[in-house]
């Protein structure tokens, strides 16, 4: 079933849109307006949120592949400035010309600490840290989050550095790599339950921490729906640089519920 479905990207896009619209009828009071960018404000003290992510990446041509990355995460508001997230499981479903398979990737923890407010201060800022551990892989990620609100308009920028070690086991991590990335996002609040905007993602691979990797840019629209305790946010990004081995398009849907 999955094998046939992966060969029809238009069906996948329709399915994701269907899930989004279904969620929108009841969807959240959360703060997430972006799918690839983080905002600087943290969750309220004592709040608990359960998020589910699915990111679909489609690569065409000789290296045709469809990849789905899933994340299931709980987020907790600890203080007025501190938010902690626990990633229960990150897993991947891939399909290529040689077959398809599902693999568990890792679990971990993320921390966001808010420094300044995007409305009352000159600019909003926060620091983000993440640790992920799986079978033969460790990932560390740090982000600088910036945000400015202008009435119904929200502007965000994220600067990201990521380090990864891989091997047959956690005791034999003989491969290392890094990545620098940055995101830009703009969102306009049409009404309290609906936002529309756009996002840009720029990634630079650093194999063995050498500046020899390729630079790729994706850009596209996003939308966010909120109502009651539920929310859904989606973004569809298209590759705008000339790297045929990179995905032509990637779509991320995040949906969740506040407890």
Secondary structure per residue as TSV (DSSP state, phi and psi in degrees):
chain	resnum	aa	ss	phi	psi
A	1	X	-	360.0	-53.1
A	2	X	H	-61.5	-37.1
A	3	X	H	-60.7	-43.3
A	4	X	H	-69.5	-38.8
A	5	X	H	-65.1	-40.9
A	6	X	H	-62.9	-23.2
A	7	X	T	-85.2	4.3
A	8	X	-	-128.8	79.5
A	9	X	H	-56.5	-32.5
A	10	X	H	-65.3	-31.2
A	11	X	H	-69.1	-40.5
A	12	X	H	-62.8	-43.4
A	13	X	H	-62.3	-40.9
A	14	X	H	-65.5	-38.8
A	15	X	H	-64.4	-43.3
A	16	X	H	-63.5	-40.7
A	17	X	H	-64.1	-38.5
A	18	X	H	-63.0	-42.0
A	19	X	H	-62.8	-42.7
A	20	X	H	-61.6	-46.3
A	21	X	H	-66.7	-36.1
A	22	X	H	-65.1	-38.7
A	23	X	H	-72.6	-31.0
A	24	X	H	-62.5	-28.2
A	25	X	T	-63.7	-27.5
A	26	X	T	-122.4	-6.6
A	27	X	-	-57.3	177.7
A	28	X	-	-135.0	163.9
A	29	X	-	-96.6	9.7
A	30	X	-	-63.9	174.3
A	31	X	-	-99.5	-4.6
A	32	X	-	-71.8	118.1
A	33	X	-	-109.4	-10.8
A	34	X	-	-126.7	152.3
A	35	X	S	-96.7	-30.6
A	36	X	S	-110.7	-10.5
A	37	X	-	-117.2	146.0
A	38	X	-	-99.8	144.2
A	39	X	-	-90.2	168.4
A	40	X	S	-90.3	-24.0
A	41	X	-	-76.8	141.1
A	42	X	-	-98.5	169.5
A	43	X	-	-67.5	150.3
A	44	X	-	-60.0	152.0
A	45	X	T	-58.2	131.1
A	46	X	T	84.7	-4.9
A	47	X	-	-80.1	151.4
A	48	X	E	-132.0	132.1
A	49	X	E	-133.0	138.2
A	50	X	E	-110.3	119.2
A	51	X	E	-113.2	144.7
A	52	X	E	-126.2	129.3
A	53	X	E	-114.6	144.4
A	54	X	E	-140.8	124.6
A	55	X	E	-117.5	120.9
A	56	X	E	-105.6	125.8
A	57	X	E	-119.1	126.6
A	58	X	E	-117.5	125.3
A	59	X	E	-117.4	128.7
A	60	X	-	-104.1	-169.3
A	61	X	G	79.6	-157.4
A	62	X	G	-63.4	-30.1
A	63	X	G	-97.6	37.4
A	64	X	-	-51.9	131.2
A	65	X	E	-159.5	148.3
A	66	X	E	-125.0	129.8
A	67	X	E	-130.2	130.8
A	68	X	E	-115.3	122.3
A	69	X	E	-107.6	128.3
A	70	X	E	-115.4	144.2
A	71	X	E	-139.4	137.7
A	72	X	E	-125.1	118.4
A	73	X	E	-140.1	140.8
A	74	X	E	-103.8	135.8
A	75	X	E	-119.7	138.6
A	76	X	E	-126.7	131.8
A	77	X	E	-85.2	110.8
A	78	X	-	-92.2	-49.1
A	79	X	S	-134.8	-174.3
A	80	X	S	-63.6	-20.1
A	81	X	S	-121.3	-11.8
A	82	X	E	-113.5	130.2
A	83	X	E	-128.2	135.7
A	84	X	E	-121.6	135.9
A	85	X	E	-120.8	139.1
A	86	X	E	-114.9	114.1
A	87	X	E	-84.2	108.1
A	88	X	E	-68.2	-45.0
A	89	X	E	-160.3	130.6
A	90	X	E	-110.8	126.0
A	91	X	E	-141.3	166.0
A	92	X	E	-135.2	141.1
A	93	X	E	-121.5	121.0
A	94	X	E	-124.3	149.8
A	95	X	E	-140.7	126.7
A	96	X	E	-131.4	-176.4
A	97	X	T	-65.7	-17.0
A	98	X	T	-99.0	-4.8
A	99	X	E	141.7	-176.6
A	100	X	E	-133.7	153.9
A	101	X	E	-159.7	157.8
A	102	X	E	-115.0	136.9
A	103	X	E	-138.6	139.1
A	104	X	E	-75.7	137.5
A	105	X	E	-106.7	-62.2
A	106	X	E	-169.8	172.0
A	107	X	E	-133.5	165.1
A	108	X	E	178.3	-161.8
A	109	X	E	-137.1	145.9
A	110	X	E	-129.9	148.7
A	111	X	E	-132.0	132.7
A	112	X	E	-123.1	126.9
A	113	X	E	-120.2	118.6
A	114	X	E	-79.9	133.1
A	115	X	E	-103.4	-49.2
A	116	X	E	-139.0	160.4
A	117	X	-	-93.3	133.8
A	118	X	T	-73.0	-12.1
A	119	X	T	-104.0	-46.9
A	120	X	T	-88.3	-23.3
A	121	X	S	-99.1	169.5
A	122	X	S	-56.5	-40.9
A	123	X	S	-151.7	144.2
A	124	X	E	-83.8	143.7
A	125	X	E	-146.4	154.4
A	126	X	E	-159.6	158.7
A	127	X	E	-113.6	141.6
A	128	X	E	-127.5	135.2
A	129	X	E	-135.9	143.4
A	130	X	E	-142.5	138.5
A	131	X	E	-127.7	125.5
A	132	X	E	-125.2	135.4
A	133	X	E	-132.1	131.5
A	134	X	E	-137.0	-161.7
A	135	X	T	-79.4	96.7
A	136	X	T	80.5	26.1
A	137	X	E	-152.5	139.8
A	138	X	E	-131.5	132.1
A	139	X	E	-126.1	136.2
A	140	X	E	-121.6	138.0
A	141	X	E	-141.1	135.7
A	142	X	E	-127.2	144.8
A	143	X	E	-139.1	144.1
A	144	X	E	-104.3	121.8
A	145	X	E	-107.6	128.9
A	146	X	E	-126.2	145.6
A	147	X	E	-154.0	145.1
A	148	X	E	-140.2	131.9
A	149	X	E	-104.7	132.8
A	150	X	E	-124.9	85.8
A	151	X	T	61.1	-121.4
A	152	X	T	-80.0	-2.4
A	153	X	E	-102.3	132.0
A	154	X	E	-118.2	126.8
A	155	X	E	-113.8	133.9
A	156	X	E	-134.7	153.3
A	157	X	E	-141.6	133.7
A	158	X	E	-123.0	130.4
A	159	X	E	-108.4	129.4
A	160	X	E	-131.1	135.1
A	161	X	E	-128.1	132.2
A	162	X	E	-130.5	138.0
A	163	X	E	-123.1	140.4
A	164	X	E	-138.8	135.5
A	165	X	E	-121.5	131.8
A	166	X	E	-131.0	153.4
A	167	X	-	-174.9	-175.6
A	168	X	S	-68.3	-35.7
A	169	X	B	-140.3	171.7
A	170	X	T	-67.1	-18.7
A	171	X	T	-87.0	-10.8
A	172	X	B	-131.9	71.3
A	173	X	-	-96.0	86.8
A	174	X	-	-97.9	-0.5
A	175	X	E	-118.0	135.9
A	176	X	E	-136.2	148.1
A	177	X	E	-156.4	166.8
A	178	X	E	-140.9	171.8
A	179	X	E	-154.6	136.4
A	180	X	E	-108.0	135.4
A	181	X	E	-142.6	159.4
A	182	X	E	-148.2	147.4
A	183	X	E	-128.0	150.2
A	184	X	E	-126.8	141.3
A	185	X	E	-146.2	145.7
A	186	X	E	-134.0	137.7
A	187	X	E	-138.5	138.2
A	188	X	E	-117.8	128.0
A	189	X	E	-84.2	104.5
A	190	X	E	-69.2	-44.6
A	191	X	E	-153.8	173.6
A	192	X	T	-57.8	-18.0
A	193	X	T	-108.6	0.7
A	194	X	E	-147.0	126.0
A	195	X	E	-127.3	145.1
A	196	X	E	-131.0	153.7
A	197	X	E	-177.0	-150.9
A	198	X	E	-152.8	156.8
A	199	X	E	-137.4	152.1
A	200	X	E	-129.5	135.9
A	201	X	E	-125.5	125.8
A	202	X	E	-121.1	122.6
A	203	X	E	-122.8	136.7
A	204	X	E	-127.3	113.8
A	205	X	E	-75.1	142.7
A	206	X	E	-127.5	75.6
A	207	X	E	-63.8	131.0
A	208	X	T	52.7	26.9
A	209	X	T	59.2	32.9
A	210	X	-	-110.3	143.8
A	211	X	T	-78.5	59.6
A	212	X	T	-118.7	-2.2
A	213	X	S	-77.6	169.8
A	214	X	-	-88.5	150.7
A	215	X	E	-106.5	127.8
A	216	X	E	-133.0	144.1
A	217	X	E	-125.3	133.8
A	218	X	E	-122.6	147.4
A	219	X	E	-151.8	150.4
A	220	X	E	173.5	-179.7
A	221	X	E	-83.4	162.3
A	222	X	E	-140.1	166.3
A	223	X	E	-152.8	148.1
A	224	X	E	-136.6	132.0
A	225	X	E	-119.1	137.9
A	226	X	E	-141.8	139.9
A	227	X	E	-166.4	124.5
A	228	X	T	65.0	-131.8
A	229	X	T	-92.2	-5.5
A	230	X	E	-109.9	154.2
A	231	X	E	-149.4	160.7
A	232	X	E	-149.2	134.5
A	233	X	E	-132.6	136.1
A	234	X	E	-138.2	146.1
A	235	X	E	-141.5	138.3
A	236	X	E	-118.0	111.9
A	237	X	E	-108.8	137.7
A	238	X	E	-114.1	139.9
A	239	X	E	-69.6	128.3
A	240	X	-	-113.3	3.6
A	241	X	S	-112.0	162.7
A	242	X	S	-93.4	77.8
A	243	X	-	-134.1	93.2
A	244	X	T	-64.8	-23.2
A	245	X	T	-79.0	-11.6
A	246	X	S	-87.4	159.7
A	247	X	-	-57.3	141.2
A	248	X	S	-73.0	-35.6
A	249	X	E	-148.9	146.9
A	250	X	E	-138.7	135.6
A	251	X	E	-124.1	130.0
A	252	X	E	-120.5	130.0
A	253	X	E	-118.2	127.8
A	254	X	E	-122.8	125.0
A	255	X	E	-138.3	147.7
A	256	X	E	-166.0	-173.8
A	257	X	E	-144.3	142.5
A	258	X	E	-94.2	136.7
A	259	X	-	-102.3	360.0
